[in-house]
Amino acid sequence: MSELETRVGNWFEHLAEMTPDNLEARRDVELVITKLDDGQVRVAEVGADGSIVVHEWVKQAILLLFRLHGLKRMDVGPFEYLDKLELKSDYERRGVRVVPGASARRGSFLSPGVILMPSYVNIGAWVGRDSMVDTWATVGSCAQIGANVHLAGGVGIGGVLEPANAVPVVIEDDAFIGSRCMIVDGGRVGRGSVLGAGTILNPSIPVIDAESGEEVSRGYVPDYCVAVSASRRREYPGGEFFLPCVLIIKRLSEGERHSKVKLNDILRDHGVAT
């Protein structure tokens, strides 16, 4: 455990007492936010064994930040904001393309080659190299987005700060997330997988293999799958109902990526609207 990590943990034990007047705590927390902003630390990552490793002390630093900063007026062109944290800047040096209408908060990390259409990226989020956050998509606090990922229009990637031990949403490299998908509460999409438009994924939603009918996980679409929103029948004392699930309709070869035409053909073959 580093000295900075220890100090942040000690400050967090006194979270309710933190105010902007605590300059020593502010110094430590600002250092963590600067490291987040530059990609030197991150909230979570996929470990060598495939599990999600969450660095709780980094999340604690973000929570402390909001206690240690007061509201401040910011003028950005014709727009006025009132917030506790400034927006990210210096995109040209970072090699990031940002279309007017997009914004990212300081303390998020955008890798070189990232494109932000009019969209939003919150503090603690990590977006990997050459990924696109498409129009009106949202990357919530601490969400981890891999390299070569496409978050299509209107995708909602949920954030997580409290409780401090919650697992962020993770989208791994080369994934494609279709329009209006919602992935929240620690949902996870594996490397190279595709989610059809409108899919909702969280740890309470079963992921089912269409070939076997077996539940393979909850809230996690494994690597190299094409998955769509579906429902399954359940009987209760009050009647028969259809509950949401996610259905894996195709397994891809490792490293295989779908062109949009191929993806549309697969979805049409299974009667899914594109």
N, C-alpha and C positions, 0 to 999 in steps of 0.2 A: 504494500500500500504506500503510495507516494505521500509526501508531506502535504501537498495541496489537497489530496483526497481526504486526508485525516482532518485538516482544518475545515473543509467544507462540511464533513460529517459532524464536527463539533458545533459549527454554526447552525446546522439544521436541527440539532437537538433543542435549540432555542428559537425556532422559527417564529413562534407567536410574539416574541419580544423584538424581532428585527424591525428597524426603522431606517430611513435614509440617512440618519445621523451616524449610523455605525460604519465609519469609514474603513475600518480594518476588514470587516466582513465584505464590504463593497469591493475592496481591492481584490480579494480572493475570488469572489464571484465573477467580477469583470474579466479576470484572467481566464476563467473557465469558458465564459461566453466568447471571448476572443479566440480561444482554441477551437471551440465548436464552429465558429464562423469560418475559420481557415481550414477545417478538416483535420486538425491535429488530434482531436478526441471525438468520440461519437457516443450517442446514448446506447446503442445496441448494435450487434453484428451477429452474423452466423458463425458459430464456432466450428472447429475442425471436425467435430462429431455430428455436425448438422443441426445442433440445437441452437436456440437463440440465447445469446449472452447479453444480459442487460447490465449496464454500468450505472448502478443506482445513484452513485454520488454525483454523476453528471446531471441526472434528473433533479436531484436535490438542489444543485446549484441554480437551475432554471427556476424552481419554486422560490428559492431565496431571492432571486433577482427581482421578482414582482413585489416582494416585501421591502426591498432596499431602494427601489426607484419610485419616485413620485410621478404624477402625470405631467407631461410636458407637451406644449403646443409645437407642432411641426408644420411648416408650409412647404408643400411640394408643388411647384408650379401654381396653378389656380386652386389647388386642393389644400384644405386644412385638416389636420389630424390632431387628436389629443390622446396620447398613449404613454405607456411607461417604457417603451422600447422603440428605437429608431429602425428605419428600414435598411435593408442591405444596400450596398453601393459598390462602386468600382468594378462593374461587370466586364468592362473591356479587358482589364488586366486578368480577370479570372477566366476569360474565354467563354463567357456565357451570353447567349442571346436572349434579350428580354423585350418582348413586344409591348407597346403601350397598353396599359390596363393591367399588366401583371405586377405583382409585388411579392417580395420575400422579406421576412423579418430577419434582422441581425441575429446571429446565433443559429441560423440554418446554414447548411453547406450545399453548394451547387458545384458539381464537378465540371471541368472543362468540357465543352461540347453540349451542355444542357441547353434546351430551348424552353423558355416559358412563354406560352401564349397567354392571353389575358386570364390569369389564374392566381393562386395564392399558395405560398409555402410558409408554414409557421416555424417558430423557433424549435430548435432541437432536431428538425428533420434533416435527412441526408438524401441527396439525389445524385445517383451515380453518373458516370461519364456517358455522354451522348444520349441521354434520356430526354423525352419530351413530356412536358406537362401541358396538355392541350387545353382548349378554351373552356373556361369556367370549372376546370378541375381544381380540387383542393387537396393539398398535402398537409395533414394535420400535425400537431406538435409531436416531435420525436419519431415520426414514421420514417422507416428506412426503405428507400427505393434504390434498386440496383442499377447496373449499367445497361444501356441499350433497351430500356423499358419505355413503353408508350402508354401513358395514361390518357385515354381518349376523352372526348368532350364530356364535361359534367361529372367525371369520376369523383367520388368522395372517399378520400383516404382518411380514416378517423385518427384523431390525436389522442394522446394519453399522457397526463402528468400526475393525476391523482386517482387512485392511491399510488404512492411513489414506487411500489413494487410491481405495478402492472406491466405487461409485455406490450411493446408497441406493435403496430402493423408492420409487416415485412413483405416487400415485393422483391423477389430475387431477380437476378440478371436475365435479360432477354425475354421478359414476360410482356404480354399484351393484355391490357385491361380495357374491355369494351365500354362504350359510352354508357353513362349513368350507372355504372357499377358502384356499389357501396361496400367498402371493406373496413370493418371497424373492430374495436375491442380485442386487438391482438390477432386478427385474422392474418393468414399467411398464404402467399401464392409462390409456388416453387419456380425454379429456374426454367425458362423457356415455355412456361404454361400460358394458356390463353383463356380468358374469361369472356363469355358471350355477353352482349349488351344487357344491362339491367340486372346482373347477378348481384345478390346480396350475400356477403360472407362474414360470419363471425363465429366464435367458438361454440355457440349453441346450435349451429346449423350443420347437419350431417352432410358429408361429401360421400356420394354413392357411385360405385362403378356400374355403368349401364349394362355391361356384359354379364357380370356375375350377380348383380343386385346387392352386393355386400357393401356395408358401410366401411370406408377405408380410413376415415378420420372425421374430426369435427373442426371446422374452421380452417382447414389446411388443404389446399389443392396441391398435390405432389408435383414433382418436376415433370415437365414435358407432357402435359395433359391439355386437352381441350375440354372445357367445362362450361355448363350453362345452368341457368336458373330452372328449377323444376319444383314439383310438389309431390307429396306422397300422402296416401289416405290413412287416417287414424280414427279409431272409434273411441268415443268417450260416453259417459252416462248421458250427457246432454245431446248426443248425436254424432254424426259422422262429419269429419272436417279434413281439410287438406292443408298440411303444414309444409313450409318451404324446405327445400333441400337444394344441394348443388349436385348436378349429374355429370360425371365424366363420360363423354361420348366418344372420345378417341384418345389413344396413347400415341405419342410421337416418338420417333427415334431420337436418341440423345443428340443434341446439337441441331436438330431440325427446327427450322423457323418457317412459319407459314407466311406466304404472301397474302395480301388481302383477298385476292381472287380465290385462292385455295381455301382460306378460312370461310369465306361466304359459301362456297360449295359444300363444305362439311356441315355447316349449320343448316343449309337448306335441305340436305339429305336427311337430316334428323327433324325436319319440320320446325326449325327455330327461325323466328323473324330476324332479319339482318338490317 
